[in-house]
């Protein structure tokens, strides 16, 4: 639990707010302003019902049934029926951090005052967050338009006393979970079931978490690359700022600056600075700023998309209290998010691809500048890190498949009323797997680079020496062959995903970009 409270005031949230609530358990509070905004739009909805106006999702059916006028005495029951019918998700449950992010984001959308719900609906979602009632939300079933319908429906079920939720680590019926947390399920009224399920919060939740991970991985990529450059007797000449001023892509310049600073003062680099052993390093070393930097630029693009979505209202219809209008729209369509999620997967797959190439050079005696085969001092008897590179190759190959875009596909739904869907949810789900794979790919490069640095003389640079030291806190040098799968997993979790590897190097050199 962290001390600060994330306030929902009807305005935008930040990516960092989402991460604080999802991963760190930050408490959430609705402000009086957000309550007032919801009350204003709620009055418009109640007026529409009282006046008998034909308004989509309020007095009519949904999707292909939008032309069906529902009798007045069934309007509230229709909202609960909608949530039940849309809870058609399948597959394994989403991780708790994703569910928490979704709860926060849906509460924020409702609190903007354009959904026409009573404040108690958003308050119920906030209380579920604060009391750690985590709905069981299946992973599969969204086509990304009208948002993440199935997942949001499962998210809403415990709020109305149905479905399942996890409390104190126990999975139980939604009503039981609410009761155990001291909460009362609510009874849905006009428009509220539709407002709970119609939006992009699932894609956005995963996007915000993935973005944070991607930014950490981009910094870590520069650190492990610098370690490898020293281990392979590479040069720092390609990172001269004059070169990168002539091709001023922002990410490229940041990565080149990181590599310069990480290698600054390296006795290893100085030991062969004037050697003619290699006129030019391989692309995976020399072009690292260009590749890492291009990936950084994609990450920056994705941050812009997600930040705009964190300031958006994705619901249908939208209620304008100033004019009393209820307007149907397509703000729930996931195309902008889907593109960003797909692009992130492609960029991160490339970070893994170039990392594997650097690892292979350290292991292959024909390219390793004098390092022992597979970094074992007893080749033949020992296989060293040979199979670690196999694992990298498998993960890189999987990431290449996962990098195929989801958003170029569409399958019409709802009797072709929804005849072009985004498939952005699929882009989000596969991105999480790309990130998990990349963490392990980088962990393997870090293991190999640490071994190679210890086989070199003299000492590495201060930044890479700090990275080496933190690797050794979790992984001993490989002398005789041992099971290294557990080492890979520990390094991936404790150093790469957590950012500790990058943080250690950054602390030694006064920061990384």
NUROPA-386176 format. One record per atom (N, C-alpha, C): x, y, z; residue in one letter. Coordinates in pm, whole numbers, plus 50000, padded with zeros to 5 digits. Example, Ala and Ser with C-alpha at 12.3 -4.5 7.8 and 13.67 -1.06 7.14 Angstrom:
residues 2
513194943150780a;512304955050780a;513204967050780a;512854977550708s;513674989450714s;512905000350787s;
***
This chain:
residues 513
500854988150000x;500005000050000x;500885012450000x;500555022449918x;501295034949919x;500425045749981x;501065056750020x;500385066850098x;499425075450015x;499785078749893x;498985088649821x;497665082749774x;496665091349765x;495345087449720x;495175092049575x;494655083449491x;494345087149352x;492915092349350x;492755104749311x;491435110949309x;490815110449170x;489545107049166x;488765107249042x;487885119649051x;488195129448968x;487485142248978x;486735145948850x;486585136348760x;485915139148634x;486855143048523x;488135144948556x;489135148548456x;490025136748422x;491135139248352x;492035128548311x;492745121948428x;493155109548408x;494125103048495x;495455102248421x;496505098848493x;497815096648433x;498115081648431x;499005077848343x;499455063848339x;499955059748476x;500685068648542x;501265065548672x;500185063348778x;499035070148764x;497925067848856x;497395053548841x;497265049248717x;496755035748691x;497685025348751x;498985027148732x;499955017548785x;499945017648937x;499805029448998x;499795030349144x;498625022649203x;497455023649140x;496285016449190x;496385001549159x;496794998349035x;496794984448990x;497854976049059x;499054981449074x;500174973449123x;500574976549266x;500304988649312x;500784992649444x;499664993949546x;498414992149502x;497304992549596x;496925006249646x;497255016649569x;496905030249612x;495395031449628x;494915037749735x;493475039849752x;492945050149653x;491635049549632x;490975057949531x;489835065549599x;489615077949553x;488545086049610x;487835093749500x;486505093749503x;485705102349416x;485595116149481x;485815126549405x;485695140049459x;484255144949450x;483905155149529x;482565161049517x;482245166049377x;483245171049307x;483025175749170x;482515164449081x;483145152549092x;482715141449008x;481285137149041x;480935137649169x;479565134149209x;478565143949147x;478895156649149x;478015166749091x;477855164648941x;478945161348873x;478865158848728x;477945147048698x;478035136548778x;477175124948755x;475715128148783x;475445135948886x;474065139548918x;473425147448805x;474195156248743x;473655164348633x;473245155648515x;474115146548474x;473775138248358x;472705128048393x;472665123948519x;471615114448560x;470235120748546x;470135133548574x;468855140448561x;468355139948418x;469255140748321x;468855140148179x;468275126348147x;468915115748197x;468425102148173x;467035100248234x;466855104748354x;465555103148419x;464475111348349x;464835122948296x;463875130748219x;463465123348092x;464455116848027x;464155109647902x;463175098247928x;463355091248039x;462445080248073x;461065085848107x;461025096148186x;459735101948229x;458955107248108x;459665112848011x;459005118647894x;458715108447785x;459215096047804x;458955085647707x;459715087347577x;460875094047582x;461655096147460x;462325083147416x;462525081847286x;463235070347232x;464735073547234x;465445067447326x;466885069747340x;467575056247348x;468605054547264x;469305041747257x;469815037347393x;469545024647428x;470075018747550x;469395023247676x;468525033147664x;467775037947781x;466345032947773x;465725035147657x;464345030347636x;464265020447521x;465415016747463x;465435006947354x;466344995447390x;466344985047305x;467284974047318x;468674978247272x;469554968347257x;470964971247232x;471414964947101x;472474970947043x;473064965346922x;472054964146811x;471934952146756x;470984949846647x;469544951246693x;469324951746825x;467964953246880x;467674967746920x;468454977046865x;468284991046903x;466974996946854x;466304990446759x;465014995546710x;463834990446792x;464104982146891x;463034976546973x;462774985647093x;461574991047104x;461184999447218x;460784990347334x;461414992047448x;461194983547565x;460114989847653x;459154981947701x;458114987347789x;458704993947913x;458055004547960x;458575012348072x;458825003948197x;457934994148222x;458094986348344x;459204975948335x;459884975148220x;460984965648203x;462344972648183x;462344985948187x;463574993248154x;464694990548252x;464404989648380x;465474987148477x;465914972548473x;464964963448459x;465324949248448x;466194946648325x;465954954448219x;466744952948096x;468234955448122x;468554964548214x;469954967648239x;470694956048305x;470064949448400x;470674937648461x;470764926348360x;469734924848278x;469754914548174x;470924916648079x;471204929248048x;472324932347958x;473644927548017x;473874930748143x;475144926748206x;475274911648207x;474184904848241x;474234890248242x;474524884548104x;473814889448003x;473954883847869x;475324886447809x;475934897747847x;477234901247789x;478404894747862x;478144888347974x;479204881448046x;479434867747983x;479944868047860x;480144855847782x;481614852747761x;482474858447845x;483904856047832x;484294841947871x;485414837447817x;485924824047845x;487434824847867x;488004813847911x;489444813147928x;489884816048070x;491184816648088x;491734818648222x;491434832748271x;491374834848402x;491094848148455x;492254857848430x;491904870448410x;492914880848401x;493634882448534x;494864887348527x;495634889948648x;494974901148728x;495194900748859x;494564910548949x;494934924748909x;496174927148869x;496574940848835x;495764946248718x;495414937748622x;494594942248509x;493184945348556x;492634936748641x;491274938748693x;491204951748773x;492194954248856x;492194966648934x;492274978948843x;493104978248742x;493194989448648x;491854991748578x;491174980948541x;489874982248475x;488844988548566x;488804984448692x;487874990348788x;488095005448800x;489355009348812x;489685023548823x;489235031248699x;489565025848582x;489305033148458x;487815034048429x;487045023448461x;485615024448437x;484975034348534x;485425034648657x;484925044448753x;485235058648704x;486425060648648x;486785073948597x;485865078148483x;485585068948389x;484705072348278x;483325076448328x;482765068648419x;481445071848472x;481455085348542x;482575088548610x;482665100748689x;482835113348604x;483045111848474x;483145123748390x;481785130648372x;480715123348403x;479395129248394x;478785129048256x;479215119648171x;478625118248039x;477925104848019x;477875096648124x;477275083348111x;475865082648167x;475465092248247x;474105092648296x;473785083048407x;474805078748483x;474565069248592x;474485076748725x;473885070248823x;473885075648958x;475305074549019x;475665083849105x;476995083149167x;477275069949237x;476245063349288x;476475051049363x;477095039949277x;476945040749145x;477545030549058x;479065032149059x;479525044449036x;480975046849041x;481515044649182x;480745048649282x;481175046449420x;481335031649450x;480435023449394x;480555009049415x;481835003449358x;482225007949237x;483485003349177x;484685007749260x;484635020049309x;485735025249391x;485855017349521x;484725014249583x;484775006549708x;485284992349685x;484944986549571x;485504973449539x;487014974149530x;487524984749471x;488974986649464x;489584988049603x;489014997049681x;489605000049811x;489514988349909x;488494980049892x;488344968349981x;488834955449917x;489464956949801x;490124945849732x;489164934449697x;488014938149644x;487104928449583x;487434928049435x;488064917349391x;488574916649254x;487734906949171x;486904912049082x;486074903149000x;486904893348919x;486344881548897x;486974871648810x;486544874948667x;487524878948585x;487244883448448x;487984874348351x;487274866648268x;487944857848173x;488724865648067x;489774859448018x;490704866247928x;490164867847786x;489344858647740x;488944858547599x;487484862647581x;487204868647465x;485834871647431x;485564885847383x;486584894447380x;486374908147333x;486854909647189x;486084917247110x;486524920846974x;486924935646968x;486934942347082x;487444955947086x;486484966547039x;485214963147017x;484164972646976x;482864965147003x;481934970347074x;481814983147144x;482674983647269x;483914983947250x;484834982547361x;484974967947402x;485334966047527x;485594952747582x;484354947647655x;483294944947578x;481974942047635x;481994930247733x;482514918847689x;482464906947773x;483254908847902x;484464914247889x;485294916048009x;484674926148106x;484144937048053x;483524946948141x;482254941548206x;481544932848136x;480354926748196x;480734917948315x;481754909648297x;482234901448410x;482734910348524x;483364921448490x;483844930848592x;482684936348674x;481544938348609x;480384944448675x;479554934548756x;479654921748728x;478754912148792x;478794912448944x;479964912449009x;479954912849155x;479294925449211x;479384936449138x;478754948849183x;477244947149202x;476654938249120x;475214935649131x;474934922649204x;475954917049269x;475774905049351x;475814892149274x;476404892249154x;476474880049074x;477914877449032x;478124867548948x;479454864248902x;480334858949013x;481644860948997x;482614856349096x;483634867349122x;484244866649238x;485304876149273x;486294869349367x;487454875249379x;488484870349470x;488654880549583x;488534875849707x;488744884049826x;489664876449920x;490704883149968x;491674876650060x;492224863749999x;492424863849868x;492994852249801x;492034840849775x;490764842549811x;489764832049791x;488794835849680x;488544826549592x;487584828649485x;486204824049533x;485214832649514x;483874829549566x;482814836649482x;481544833649513x;480444840249444x;480494855349469x;480034863049370x;480104877449381x;479394882949502x;478194877849531x;477434882749647x;478184879949776x;478784868149786x;479554864649906x;480764873649921x;481434876449808x;482624885049812x;482264899049858x;481164904449807x;480734917749848x;480394918049997x;479704907850042x;479344907250183x;480554906150272x;481524898050232x;482724896450312x;483494909550324x;483394917850220x;484064930850222x;483214941750285x;482024938250333x;481164948050395x;480444957050297x;480204952050175x;479564960050071x;478214953950033x;477284962549995x;475974958049948x;475934958749796x;475514948049728x;475314949049583x;474274959749551x;474364965449433x;473434975849394x;472414970249295x;471284976949284x;470274973849184x;470394983949072x;470584979148951x;470804988048837x;469514995048797x;469695007448753x;468575015148702x;468865018848555x;468065027848500x;468145031448358x;469585034748316x;469995029048204x;471265031848138x;472485025948207x;472345021548333x;473525018348413x;474205005248371x;473444995348330x;474084983148281x;474894985948156x;474334993648065x;475034997247942x;476285005247972x;476185014548065x;477345022748100x;478465014648163x;478125003748228x;479154995348290x;479924986848190x;479334983748076x;479974974047985x;480514980247857x;480184992747829x;480454998347697x;481655007647701x;482865002447677x;484045011147680x;485325003747651x;486415011247648x;487735005947609x;488645003347728x;488065002847848x;488905002247968x;489774989747978x;489344978647919x;490184966747923x;491464968547844x;491314972947719x;492504975647636x;493394986247699x;492774996847751x;493545007747809x;494265003347936x;493614995148018x;494264990148139x;495544982548105x;495434973248013x;496624965647973x;497644974747908x;497174984247829x;498094993447764x;498905001547862x;498285006747967x;499015014748065x;500065006348138x;499694994248175x;500654985448242x;501774981448148x;501434978248025x;502444974247927x;503394985747895x;502844997747887x;503685009447859x;504745011147968x;504335009848092x;505275011148204x;506365000548194x;505964988348163x;506944977548146x;507874980448028x;507314985347918x;508104988047798x;509154998747825x;508795008947899x;509765019447931x;510905013948015x;510595005048109x;511634998548188x;512524989848101x;511914982248013x;512684973247927x;513574980847830x;513134992547783x;513955000447692x;515225005247762x;515105009547887x;516295013547964x;517195001547990x;516584990348023x;517364978248053x;518104973447928x;517484974847812x;518134970647688x;519454977847667x;519494990847699x;520744998147685x;521804993047783x;521374989447903x;522334984748004x;522944971447963x;522114961747926x;522674948747890x;523484949547761x;523084958647672x;523874960547550x;525264965847584x;525344975547674x;526654980847712x;527524970047775x;526934961447857x;527694950347915x;528234941347804x;527394938547706x;527804929747597x;528894936047512x;528784949047487x;529814955847408x;531184954247474x;531244956147604x;532514953947673x;532934939447664x;531984930347685x;532314916147682x;532834911547547x;532394918047440x;532824914247305x;533954923147252x;534564930847340x;535634940047299x;535144949347188x;533934954247207x;533414963847111x;533924977747139x;533514987047054x;533975000847067x;532805010047097x;533125021547157x;532085031547183x;532045042547077x;532885041446974x;532945051946872x;531615054346801x;530795043946773x;529535046646702x;528515054646783x;528815057546909x;527865064646992x;528235079347009x;529205083846932x;529625097846932x;528425106846905x;528185117046987x;526995125546968x;526945132546834x;528115135046773x;528105141746642x;527415133146536x;527555120046549x;526905111046454x;525395111746467x;524925111846587x;523475111046610x;522795124546592x;523575135246596x;523025148346563x;522635149046415x;523275140646334x;522965140446190x;521765131946156x;521215124946253x;519985117246233x;519155118546361x;518505129746380x;517985133446513x;516655127146552x;516545114046540x;515385107346598x;515545107446750x;514515111446823x;514665113246968x;515135100647041x;514505089347011x;514875077047080x;516295073047052x;516725074446928x;518095071146891x;519085079446971x;518815092246984x;519735100847058x;519775097247207x;518635093847263x;518605089747404x;519385076947427x;519185067147339x;519865054347355x;521375055947337x;521785063847238x;523215066247217x;523825073147338x;523105082747396x;523595089447516x;523755079547631x;522785070847648x;522885060647754x;524115051947735x;524305047247613x;525435038347587x;526765045447609x;526865058047567x;528095065647591x;528395066547741x;527365069747818x;527575071847960x;527815058648033x;527165048047988x;527395034948049x;528805029848024x;529375033147908x;530715028347872x;531805038147909x;531435050047957x;532425060147992x;533355054948103x;534645057148082x;535625052948182x;535865038048186x;535525030948079x;535695016448078x;537135012648048x;537835006548144x;539185001648114x;539194991048005x;538134983247996x;538084973047890x;538064979647754x;537194989647735x;537124996547606x;538455003347575x;539055009647675x;540325016447652x;541445006747618x;541354994547667x;542434984847647x;542604981147500x;541584983047420x;541704979347279x;541234990647187x;541225003047238x;540715014247159x;541495015947029x;542785013847033x;543605016046913x;543995003046845x;543284992346878x;543544979346814x;542854978946679x;543434971446587x;542814969846456x;542104956346444x;541724950446561x;541104937146558x;539754937546488x;539114949146489x;537804950046423x;537594964346380x;537524966546251x;537324980046200x;535914984946235x;534934976146225x;533554979446260x;532944967946337x;532184971246441x;531444961146515x;530244956446434x;529714945046474x;528504939646412x;527324949146435x;526324947846352x;525164956646361x;524514956346499x;524454944446560x;523744943346688x;524404951546797x;525684955346778x;526374964246869x;526374978546815x;526844980046692x;527044993246634x;525735000646611x;524704993346573x;523414999546541x;522414998946656x;522894995746775x;521974994946889x;521175007846910x;521785019746903x;520975031846922x;519875033346818x;520175029346695x;519175030646590x;518005021046612x;518295008846658x;517224999046683x;516535002046816x;517305003046922x;516705006147052x;515945019347045x;516535029146975x;515905042246967x;514595041946891x;514525034346783x;513275033146710x;512195026946798x;512595017246879x;511645011146973x;511195021347077x;512105029647123x;511745040147219x;510735049847158x;510905053047032x;509975062346967x;508575056346958x;508495043246935x;507185036546935x;506565037347075x;507375035247177x;506875036047314x;506345050047343x;507055060147296x;506595073947315x;505265076347243x;505145070947124x;503875072147051x;502735065747129x;502995053747182x;501965046647257x;501575054547382x;502535060647449x;502215068747568x;501255080047531x;501495086347416x;500595096947373x;499185092047350x;499045080247288x;497725074547263x;497025071547395x;497725065047486x;497105061047613x;496755073247698x;497595083447697x;497295095447774x;496055102547719x;495905102547587x;494685108447530x;493465100447570x;493595087147572x;492465078847610x;492115080647758x;493125083347840x;492895085847982x;492165099148007x;492095107147903x;491345119747912x;490065119247829x;489695107347781x;488565105847690x;487355099947762x;486225100247694x;485015093647742x;484595083547636x;484695070847670x;484365059947578x;483105053047629x;481965057547583x;480685051947623x;479685055047511x;478565048147511x;477525050447411x;476175046247469x;475165055147465x;475245069047420x;475895077847526x;476205090247486x;476755100047578x;475695110547611x;475695114747737x;474655123647789x;475265137447813x;474675147547751x;475155161247764x;474175169147851x;474585171347976x;473685177748071x;473415192348034x;474355198847964x;474185212947930x;472985215147838x;472775205547748x;471695206947649x;470565197047668x;470775187147756x;469755176947776x;469715166647665x;470775165847583x;470805156547471x;471445143247509x;470995132747443x;471605119447453x;472015115447312x;473315114347288x;473815112547152x;474505098947137x;474075091347036x;474775078947004x;476065082246931x;477045073446945x;478375076646892x;479205063946882x;480455065246840x;481355053846827x;482635055146907x;482595063047017x;483815065147095x;484355052347160x;483535042047163x;483955029347223x;484845021047131x;485005025347006x;485745017146910x;487225016946946x;487815005146950x;489175003447001x;490295005246902x;490015010346782x;491065011146680x;492295019146724x;492145031246783x;493355038546821x;494215030846921x;493585024547018x;494325016647116x;494925004247053x;494134997646967x;494624985446905x;495884987646823x;495894998646746x;497105001746668x;498305003646760x;498135011246868x;499255013746959x;499735000947025x;498794992347064x;499164979647127x;499904970647029x;499424969946905x;500114962046803x;501514967346777x;501624980646767x;502914986746738x;503904984246852x;503424984946975x;504274981947089x;504804967647082x;503944958247047x;504384944347038x;505474942746933x;505334949546821x;506354948746716x;507684954446765x;507624965946832x;508854972246880x;509554963646984x;508794958347079x;509404950247184x;509924937047129x;509264931647028x;509794919546964x;511164922346903x;511354934346849x;512654938046792x;513724939446899x;513364944947015x;514344945647123x;514834931647161x;513914921947159x;514314908247189x;515164902147080x;514844905346956x;515574899746843x;517034904146844x;517284917046866x;518674921846865x;519414917146990x;518704915447101x;519334910147222x;519824895847199x;519014887747135x;519414873847107x;520644873447017x;520734882546919x;521884882746829x;523164886146906x;523064895246999x;524254898547079x;524674886747166x;523694879947224x;524014868347307x;524714857647225x;524204855147106x;524794844947021x;526254848146988x;526574860846969x;527954864646938x;528874861647056x;528364863447178x;529204860247295x;529454845247308x;528544837047257x;528644822547275x;529384815747161x;529374821647044x;529974815546925x;531454819146919x;532364809446932x;533794812646938x;534334819046810x;533614818046699x;534084824446576x;533774839346574x;532954844046667x;532564858146669x;532774864946803x;533314857746902x;533304862847039x;534594869647083x;535514871946988x;536764879047019x;537534872547132x;537674859347122x;538534852147215x;537864846547338x;536574848347353x;535874842247466x;535774827147444x;535754819147551x;535654804547534x;534304800647475x;534234789547404x;532974785247344x;531854784447447x;530754791147418x;529554790947502x;529844795447646x;530954803047659x;531354808947787x;531604798547895x;532024786547853x;532424776447950x;533924774147937x;534574772748050x;536014770448049x;536354755748027x;535334747348018x;535564732947995x;534684728347880x;534894733747759x;534044730147645x;534154715247614x;533044709547579x;532974695147555x;532354688547675x;533074688747787x;532484683647910x;531284692347948x;531454705547934x;530394714847968x;529814721347844x;528514724247846x;527854731047735x;527644745947763x;527944750247886x;527844764347919x;526454769847895x;526414781247825x;525144788047799x;524534784347663x;524994773147607x;524504769147475x;522974768947470x;522364762347567x;520914760547563x;520164773147605x;520844782147673x;520194794947704x;519874802347575x;520784801447478x;520514807947349x;519394800747275x;519264787647292x;518114780547234x;516804786447288x;516804788647420x;515604794347481x;515324808147424x;516374816247412x;516184829347349x;515594827847209x;516154818847131x;515674817046994x;514194813346992x;513784804647085x;512384800547091x;511494812347127x;511944820447224x;511134831947266x;511084842647159x;512184844847091x;512194854646980x;511254850046869x;511304837146837x;510404832046733x;508944833646774x;508634831046901x;507254832746947x;506844847446939x;507754856346977x;507424870546972x;507194875446829x;507894869546735x;507654873346596x;506234869746553x;505764858246597x;504374854546569x;503404864146638x;503704867246765x;502824876046841x;502854890346790x;503904894046718x;504004907646665x;503124909746542x;502554899046488x;501624900746376x;500424908746425x;500034919146353x;498984928146404x;497624921446414x;496954924246524x;495574919346542x;494574928646477x;494894941546470x;493904951446430x;493664952146280x;494374944046201x;494044943546057x;492914933746030x;492444927046135x;491384917146120x;490064923046169x;488974918146117x;487654921846167x;486664910946132x;485794907746226x;484704898246204x;483424905046251x;482464907646163x;481254914846204x;480504907646316x;479854915546402x;479084910246514x;477724917146520x;476874912146609x;475554917846636x;474724919446509x;474624908346434x;473804908546314x;474274918846213x;475584921146208x;476284930846123x;475964945446155x;475264948046263x;475154961946309x;476554967046343x;477334958246402x;478724961446434x;479594954546329x;479674960846212x;480244954046095x;481734956446075x;482354964446163x;483804966046158x;484314967946300x;484984957646352x;485464957946489x;486984958946492x;487524962646608x;488934966246617x;489874954646647x;489414944646720x;490254933746769x;491424938846854x;491254950546914x;492314956146996x;492574948147122x;491554941247174x;491774933047293x;492784922047265x;492684915747149x;493664905447115x;495064911347107x;495174923647056x;496474930347054x;497014932247196x;496124935547289x;496544937647428x;497024924747492x;496264914047472x;496604901347536x;497944896147485x;498164896747357x;499434891447306x;500604900447344x;500354913247363x;501424922147407x;501944918147545x;501064914047633x;501524909747766x;502464897747755x;502174888847663x;503064877247645x;504394881347583x;504364890847490x;505604896047432x;506494901747542x;505904909247633x;506674915347741x;507294904647832x;506514894547866x;507044883747950x;508204876647879x;508054874047750x;509134867547675x;510374876347669x;510174889347643x;511314898347632x;512084899247763x;511394899047875x;512084899448004x;513044887748018x;512624876147971x;513484864247980x;514624864847877x;514354870147760x;515414871747660x;516504880847713x;516114891947773x;517104901347828x;517824895447948x;517124887648028x;517774881148142x;518894872048093x;518674865047984x;519704856047930x;520894864147879x;520634875147809x;521764883447765x;522544888747885x;521834892747990x;522514897748110x;523394887048172x;522904874548176x;523694863448231x;524964861348149x;524794861048018x;525954858747930x;526934870347938x;526414882547941x;527284894247947x;528054894648079x;527384891148188x;528074890848317x;529234880748314x;528974869048257x;530024858848247x;531174863848159x;530844870348049x;531894874947958x;532724886048022x;532104894948098x;532864905648164x;533854899848264x;533454889248334x;534354883248433x;535484875448367x;535364872648239x;536424865848166x;537384875748099x;537054888548110x;537884898948049x;538744905948155x;539774912448107x;540574921348188x;540794933948106x;540934945348168x;540784948448311x;539314949448350x;538964959248436x;537614960048491x;536664967148395x;535364964548410x;534374971648328x;534154985848378x;533334993348305x;532985007148341x;532165007348469x;532095018748537x;531305019448661x;529845015248642x;529215019448534x;527815016048513x;527595001248491x;528404995348405x;528254981048377x;528744972548495x;529714977648569x;530164970348689x;529034969648791x;528264980348804x;527124980148896x;526074970248851x;525844969548719x;524894959848667x;525384945648691x;526664943348669x;527254930248694x;527084926248840x;527294935548930x;527194932449073x;525784928149110x;524774934949056x;523404931349092x;522994918049027x;523544914948910x;523304901748852x;523854890948944x;525024893348998x;525654883149083x;524934881549217x;524104891049255x;523304889249375x;522254878249357x;521914875549231x;520844865949202x;521324853849122x;522514854449067x;522974843748977x;524474842248989x;524914830649033x;526344827949047x;526974825848910x;528304828148898x;528974825048771x;528784810348735x;528784807548607x;528624793748560x;530014787548547x;530364779048642x;531644771948636x;531414758048577x;530694749748650x;530254736848597x;528794737848556x;528384729748462x;526994730248415x;526014727948529x;524934735448526x;523854734048624x;522544737448556x;521454735348625x;520144739248574x;520054754448581x;519914760948465x;519914775648466x;518524781548437x;517534772848414x;516194778148392x;515704786448509x;516004781848632x;515574789448749x;516314802848759x;517594802948718x;518334815548715x;517694825448618x;517324820548502x;516694829248402x;515414835348456x;514584827048517x;513314832048569x;513534842248680x;514494839648769x;514744848948879x;515264862248828x;516204861748734x;516734874248679x;515644881948605x;514804874748530x;513744881448456x;512794888648550x;512434882048659x;511464887848752x;512094898248843x;513204894748905x;513774903249010x;514594914948957x;515164913548838x;516044924048787x;515504931148664x;515004923448567x;514584929648441x;513204935848454x;512194927848489x;510824933148500x;510714943848608x;511424942048716x;511344951648827x;512074964748797x;512994964448701x;513794976248671x;515044977448756x;515314967948843x;516464968948934x;517784968848860x;517874961548749x;519124961148675x;519434974948618x;518454981148555x;518654994548502x;518895004648612x;518175003148724x;518335012648834x;519745011948894x;520295000048904x;521644998548960x;522665005648872x;522565003648742x;523485010348651x;523285025448655x;522015029648658x;521725044048660x;522295050648785x;522185044048899x;522705049749023x;524215051749017x;524895043048945x;526355043848937x;526835055048847x;526005059248752x;526445069448656x;525625082348665x;524765083348765x;523995095548781x;522745096348697x;522185084648660x;520915084548589x;521005079448447x;519885074348397x;519745069948258x;518525076848200x;518525078448070x;517385084548002x;516385073947960x;
***
